[in-house]
Amino acid sequence: MPEQSPETLTAESAWDRVVRLSTNQRAGVRLLVALTFAFTVLAILVAAKTSWIVDLDLWAEEELIELRTPWLNETMIWITRLGSRWVIGSLLIALTVWVVRAGRCRKALTVMIVAFLANPILEFILKVSVDRPRPDLARLVPGNGPSFPSGHVLATVGFYGVLAAVLWRSSSRRSIRVTGYAVATLIILGVGFSRMFLGVHWFSDVVGGMLAGTAFVLTVAWALRGHHFGDEFGCSFAKEADETVSAEAS
């Protein structure tokens, strides 16, 4: 039987991985393609200053300005900070300290750090490509650089979404997994709404940030394919909880 070259074996291994995709994984691939397509179309429409996009953005901004009150303004400022690089970076540092002290979840931390570092690069490329000016109607906080997509939203989806994906891969408890994604979703929606409310992003900027961020998270989740539950991923929350319960019962 003739020997196969390393290149052939590598190609076959890659193909085998694609063929062996489960129904959920194939759905994830289709979703990733759909998100990428949707973002590309939206970016083209925004760059072309399509009239209905411009009208929708102006309408949304004007409606949100009418809702402003002193206490709501302050609340939105606090919410938007959840998507700042400083807050996300501080949370990542806290996670790093915990991982070092606990001696576990190191693979998960590596994924978080790589995602944190890659996110600004993606944001820069997308913003420069479209180069859209920010709204200048009645800003409540300063905003710098191009507007599309929203960097805060992209960073929020990229960090909290990846954190939820890591948690999903690191726990076999459905309640923990669902709670992780629910909390991440609330934070992402809250930050997105706050960016529009504060007048530093258009509605389409926020939508673009969510599309690009979700595609980013799916890509990271794809990279984690095969790392199921804690033992393989080095971060077994569920197993530790089960052992604690068993110890208490004995």
N, C-alpha and C positions, 0 to 999 in steps of 0.2 A: 504494500500500500504506500503510495507516494507521500512524502512528508509535506506538511503544509507550512507555508511561511508564517512568521509572527504577525505580519500584516493581515493575512487571511484569517488567522485565528482571532485577532482583535476585532476584525470586521464581523466575523460570525458571532462573537460574543456579544457585540453591541446589538446585532440583529436579534439574537436570542432574547436579550433583555426586553426588546421592543415587543417581540411576539408573546412573551410571557406576561405582558401587562394584564392586570385584572380589569374588570369592568370599570371599577372606580378610578383606576389609574388612567385608563383610556379617556374617561370622562374628564379627568384633570387636564390631560393633554389638549383635548378639544377646547376646554375652557381657556387654557393659556393662549391657544391660537386665536380664539374669539376675542379675548381681552386685548391682545396685541393688535389685532385688526381694528377693533373699536377705537383704541387709542390713536392709531395711525390716522384713521379717518377724521377723528375729532381734531387732531393736531393740524391736519391739512385745512379743515374748515376754519379753525381759529387763525391760522397763518394767512388765509385768504380773506379774512375779515368778512365772512359770510353774514349777510344782513340779519337772518333770523337768529344766529348765534349772538350777534351784537345786541339785538333787541331783547333777547331773553336775559342776557347778562345785566343789561341796564335795568330791566324790570325787576329782577331779583334783588339787585343792590338797592334800588329805591324803596322797595317794600321793606327790606331789613332796616334801613335807616329810620323808617317810621316806627319801628318797634323799640328803638333805643330808649333806655331809662338809665339813670345813674347806677342802680344796683345791678341791672342786667349787663351794662357795659363792663363793670368790674368783674362780674362772674365770667364773662367771655374772655377777658384778659387772662384770668387764672386758668381757664380751660385751655386756651391756646398755648400756654406754656408747657403743657404736656407733650407738645410736638416740637419743642425747641431742642436744638442740639445739646444745650447745656443740661437740660433735664434728662434727656435720653442718655447722654454720656454719663451723667451722675448715676443713673439707674444701672447702667452697664458696669460702672466701677464698683457699685455696691454688690452686684451679682458676682463680679470677679473676686471680691474679698470673701464672699460667702463660699464660693467654689474652692478657693485656696484653703480656707479654714476647714471646710467639710471634707475636702479631698475627693470629691465626686462631681459629676456633671461636667467634666472637663471637655468632652467632645461637644456637648451642647453649648458651652461657653465659646468654644472656638467658632462654631457656626454663627453665634450672635455677633462676635467681634468682626468676622469676615463680612457679614451682612451690613454691620454698622459702617464699616470702611468703604464698602462698595456702593452704598446708597448715595452718598454725595457725588460720586463720579457719574452715576446714572442721572442724577438730578441736573448736574452741570451740562451734560451732553444734550439732554432734552430741552432745557431752558435756552441754551445757545441756538439750538436748531430752529426753534420757533421765534424767539426774541420778541415776545409780546410785552407791551408796556403794562404796568400795573394800573388799577383804577385810581382815580384821583378826585373822588367826589367828596368824601368826608371821612378821612382816615382817623381812627382812634389810636393807632399805634404805627410806628414807622415801618416801612417796607422797602427793601433794596433789591436791585437786580430785576431780571425779566420775571414775568408773572406766571407764564404757563410752562409746566404744571405747577401747582402749589407745592413748594418744598416742604412746608410743615406737614401737609397731608401725606406726601410721599414718604417722609421720614417716619411719620406716625404709623402708617401701614407697614413700612419696612421693619420697624422695630417691634411694635406690639403684635403685628401679624406673625412675624417670625417667632417671637416668644411663644405665641399661642400654638404655632406649628410644632415647636420643640416640645412644648408641654403635651401636645397630643401624641407625639411619638414616644414620650417618656412615661406615660401613664396608661394603664389598662382600665382605669376607672372612668366610666362614661361621664359621671357627674363632674369630675375634675376637667376632663377634656372639653365638655360643652361649656362649662363656666369660663374656662380660659378664652375660648373664642367669643363668648358673649361679652365679656369685659373688654376684650380688645376691640370688638365691633363698636361698642358704646363710646370708647375713647376716640376711635377713628372718626365716627360720625360727629362727635362733639367738637373735635378739633377742626374738622372740615367746615362745620356750621360757623364756628367762631371766626375763622379766617374771612368768610364772607361778611359776617356781622360787623367785624372791625374795619372793613373797608379796604383790606390789603390784597384781596383776590376776588376775581370774578367767579361766578357759578361754574363756568366751564373749566376754570383752572382747578377747582376742587374735584370735579368729575375726572379730569385728566390725571390728577394726582392719585385718585383712588384706583383708576384703571391701571396705571403704570405700577403703583405700589402692590396691587393684588397680583399682577403678573410677576412681579419681583418675588413675592412671597411664594407663589406657586413654583417658581424656578428653584428657590431654596428648598421647598418641600420635596421637589423632584430629586434634588441632590441628596436628600435624606432618605430616599427610597431604599428599603432594605434594613434601615435602622429601626426596628420595631421594639417598642417598650424599653424599659430601662436597662436591662443587662447588656444589650448590644450597644446602646447609645451612651452607657456610662452614667445614667441618671434615672434610677428606678424609684420614682415616687410611690407608685402603687405597691411594689414589693415591700418597701420599707413600712408602708402603712399596714399592709397585711401582717407583717411580722410583729408589729406593735400590738395589733389587735389579738393575735394568737398568744403573745406573751402575757397580755392582760387576762386572757381567758383561762390560761393554764395555772 
